[in-house]
């Protein structure tokens, strides 16, 4: 019985595993730092989008955060139960609701944003400024699908 064929040494398929490890490291650090505020990364993502873009529909939040519909409903429900967001009828669409930050949501987001800056600094501390910029730039480029896709 022959052993399975191994790929040649010049084949590189490490991007997926590397991104997974990097994502887990980042997510673990960020989750631990957000815990004292009573929110998770998924909550931060919604608060971030609402802070930057203003009121958004649930569909827009789902698309902009890369979430799925059921997770987004649960996330918005969590935030609304804590008084951090409010749902209002969307202007021009009676079937949709716009989600917006409350004053408490803006205050919490300001604190969470400070946490994000601190965690980001710790995660990137071993890279010099040029490497940090390069990493951010490459990840942004990687995250965007090619225009011909």
Beta strands, then each sheet from edge to edge (+ up, - down):
strand 1: 56-57
strand 2: 85-90
strand 3: 93-101
sheet 1: 1+ 3- 2+
end
